[in-house]
Amino acid sequence: MKDDRVRYFAENMDRLSRRDRVFLNNPVIMQGLGLAPIVIPANSVMSAAVLAMGVLLLLTPTRIIATLIGQHVGFKMRAVVYALTAGVVFIAVAYIMESLFGTQLLSVGIYLPLLVMEPLIVKRFENPQKERIVTSFKKGILTTIGFCLVLFIMAALREVLALGTLGGIEIFRGPLLPMASMPAGGFILLGVVAAIWRAAVNAFKKNVSLGVKKLP
Amino acid sequence: MTLVLQNLGTFVVYALIAVFVQNAVFTRGFGVSRLTKLVTDSATDSLIFCALLTLIQILSAPMGYYLNQWLSAPEHWYRDYIGPLGYVLCALVAYGLVLLVIFLLPLANKRELMAVLPLATLSCAVLGPMLITSSQHYTFAQTIGFAVGSGLGYGLAVIMLSEGQRKMNNRKVPATFKGLPINLIYIGILALAIFGLTGHMVSY
């Protein structure tokens, strides 16, 4: 790693560890959010695409509208505001999703409407600090990217292992690990992916701290 | 009398199905994000959380059933769009009722209960069973049985995961697997055991 990059990461590591929603503080791997859609219905790239579009359309608008309304209500009412906002935004999301995907929505079943109460979407209500609209927009987009990254990695892995295909294109003849398409396989695979991801994050942080010591 | 016994039997069977065959956590993954936090968070009492979750489910299930009956009419073509909002409203009405009871009763741990209640209400473990019972057109007895069983099933998952914590905190577990990864693998193994017991995957 170059010296100026090492210095930048070393100086901002705490801030990056809190704010980065893609690698260092991924919502799924580090915070354990959005686990249900990843371990149950995301067993093919197509299902992942449906779920990703659902989260993309639901998360940021819900967060922004709930932040706007939340500025005028007390902290104790924040849970109600977030839940109702997600429910109302879902009406538009369901309509758009139906026109985009049609019968393919059946591949995710109840896990699309379930996003309304998914902690990934509504967990912000637990934080007593008020949020600015710009911050909620930025965090909403970054959280969506972080979630979708893990969603597609997991869906691709599960599809390859369970069916031997990727996006419907045959890669292996026959399944390598049929269990990968089951909930049990989803949980175990996500556990392994989370461990590897966390090891990579630790290795990155260690690399930065070692690089700082070598700086002139 | 026969009708009462028949409905009671249905209630018990569907409660058992929801606890074991279609466990909220092990076969459906409902509320698993909260569960992994709950077992490692010493500030929140798991039993209180499960009791409140079950209470919210029991109270919101009948409302969800009647809402589904109303939405099932052929003229309500927008059912799939407004259904989730309706079920969220049912859960929030149940939340209000439980909050009122907590407020009125002379309880020593009022503050703790009021802090945990929103977490127990805004959970996939509440909305999920309502979506299942509505999409599979359960009867009233089946709906209530499934709601009770889902709450108990979630409690069972919490107990099993809490009991496993001692083993998962063992120093033989590699450092990178500690926390969320090992919890997920453990839940996966338990899910596999449930699959071995039932022998089939549930549809969603």
Chai-1 contact restraints between the chains, C-beta under 6 A:
chainA,res_idxA,chainB,res_idxB,connection_type,confidence,min_distance_angstrom,max_distance_angstrom,comment,restraint_id
A,G32,B,S33,contact,1.0,0.0,6.0,A-B,restraint_1
A,G32,B,T36,contact,1.0,0.0,6.0,A-B,restraint_2
A,G32,B,L180,contact,1.0,0.0,6.0,A-B,restraint_3
A,L33,B,S33,contact,1.0,0.0,6.0,A-B,restraint_4
A,L35,B,V32,contact,1.0,0.0,6.0,A-B,restraint_5
A,L35,B,S33,contact,1.0,0.0,6.0,A-B,restraint_6
A,A36,B,G29,contact,1.0,0.0,6.0,A-B,restraint_7
A,A36,B,V32,contact,1.0,0.0,6.0,A-B,restraint_8
A,A36,B,C124,contact,1.0,0.0,6.0,A-B,restraint_9
A,V39,B,G29,contact,1.0,0.0,6.0,A-B,restraint_10
A,I40,B,G29,contact,1.0,0.0,6.0,A-B,restraint_11
A,A79,B,P118,contact,1.0,0.0,6.0,A-B,restraint_12
A,A79,B,L122,contact,1.0,0.0,6.0,A-B,restraint_13
A,V80,B,L92,contact,1.0,0.0,6.0,A-B,restraint_14
A,A83,B,V88,contact,1.0,0.0,6.0,A-B,restraint_15
A,A83,B,L122,contact,1.0,0.0,6.0,A-B,restraint_16
A,G87,B,P84,contact,1.0,0.0,6.0,A-B,restraint_17
A,G87,B,L85,contact,1.0,0.0,6.0,A-B,restraint_18
A,G87,B,V88,contact,1.0,0.0,6.0,A-B,restraint_19
A,F90,B,P84,contact,1.0,0.0,6.0,A-B,restraint_20
A,I91,B,Y81,contact,1.0,0.0,6.0,A-B,restraint_21
A,I91,B,I82,contact,1.0,0.0,6.0,A-B,restraint_22
A,A94,B,D80,contact,1.0,0.0,6.0,A-B,restraint_23
A,A94,B,Y81,contact,1.0,0.0,6.0,A-B,restraint_24
A,Y95,B,Y81,contact,1.0,0.0,6.0,A-B,restraint_25
A,G109,B,Y204,contact,1.0,0.0,6.0,A-B,restraint_26
A,I110,B,L131,contact,1.0,0.0,6.0,A-B,restraint_27
A,I110,B,Y204,contact,1.0,0.0,6.0,A-B,restraint_28
A,P113,B,P84,contact,1.0,0.0,6.0,A-B,restraint_29
A,P113,B,L131,contact,1.0,0.0,6.0,A-B,restraint_30
A,L114,B,C124,contact,1.0,0.0,6.0,A-B,restraint_31
A,L114,B,L127,contact,1.0,0.0,6.0,A-B,restraint_32
A,L114,B,G128,contact,1.0,0.0,6.0,A-B,restraint_33
A,V116,B,P84,contact,1.0,0.0,6.0,A-B,restraint_34
A,M117,B,L122,contact,1.0,0.0,6.0,A-B,restraint_35
A,M117,B,C124,contact,1.0,0.0,6.0,A-B,restraint_36
A,M117,B,L127,contact,1.0,0.0,6.0,A-B,restraint_37
A,P119,B,S33,contact,1.0,0.0,6.0,A-B,restraint_38
A,V122,B,L122,contact,1.0,0.0,6.0,A-B,restraint_39
A,P183,B,T27,contact,1.0,0.0,6.0,A-B,restraint_40
A,P183,B,A191,contact,1.0,0.0,6.0,A-B,restraint_41
A,A184,B,G188,contact,1.0,0.0,6.0,A-B,restraint_42
A,A184,B,A191,contact,1.0,0.0,6.0,A-B,restraint_43
A,A184,B,L192,contact,1.0,0.0,6.0,A-B,restraint_44
A,A184,B,F195,contact,1.0,0.0,6.0,A-B,restraint_45
A,F187,B,L184,contact,1.0,0.0,6.0,A-B,restraint_46
A,F187,B,I187,contact,1.0,0.0,6.0,A-B,restraint_47
A,F187,B,G188,contact,1.0,0.0,6.0,A-B,restraint_48
A,F187,B,A191,contact,1.0,0.0,6.0,A-B,restraint_49
A,I188,B,I185,contact,1.0,0.0,6.0,A-B,restraint_50
A,I188,B,G188,contact,1.0,0.0,6.0,A-B,restraint_51
A,L190,B,L184,contact,1.0,0.0,6.0,A-B,restraint_52
A,G191,B,P181,contact,1.0,0.0,6.0,A-B,restraint_53
A,G191,B,L184,contact,1.0,0.0,6.0,A-B,restraint_54
A,G191,B,I185,contact,1.0,0.0,6.0,A-B,restraint_55
A,A194,B,L180,contact,1.0,0.0,6.0,A-B,restraint_56
A,A194,B,P181,contact,1.0,0.0,6.0,A-B,restraint_57
A,A195,B,T176,contact,1.0,0.0,6.0,A-B,restraint_58
A,A195,B,F177,contact,1.0,0.0,6.0,A-B,restraint_59
A,A195,B,P181,contact,1.0,0.0,6.0,A-B,restraint_60
A,R198,B,T176,contact,1.0,0.0,6.0,A-B,restraint_61
A,A199,B,T176,contact,1.0,0.0,6.0,A-B,restraint_62
